Amino acid sequence: MDKIRKFELMEKIVHELEDLKNSQTAIITKLAKIEVDNIDLGNKRLEKDLPDMHQRVADNLDTITSILEDFANQTEEFSDKNNIAALKEQEEIKNL
């Protein structure tokens, strides 16, 4: 795989990790809303299971965030090390 294609794939993964992070954040928000609504309702099953679900999703979010930060840094370092901007310019000129 050439360097530009590798960089593009790395960028794609960064975007997918960002989407995953946003999805997990939305799930945490929804769980929190259900927990608040259940304060008035008092459903025992929800009281029992929601806190554990919330914690697991929060743990996943922490892991995703950590992976995203590390991988985004690796992607940026790869770009800098391989001068991807210049390679893309060369490829554009070549394709004219």
Sequence and secondary structure as in RCSB ss.txt:
>XXXX:A:sequence
MDKIRKFELMEKIVHELEDLKNSQTAIITKLAKIEVDNIDLGNKRLEKDLPDMHQRVADNLDTITSILEDFANQT
EEFSDKNNIAALKEQEEIKNL
>XXXX:A:secstr
  HHHHHHHHHHHHHHHHHHHHHHHHHHHHHHHHHHHHHHH  HHHHHHHHHHHHHHHHHHHHHHHHHHHHHHHH
HHHHHHHTHHHHHHHHHHHT 
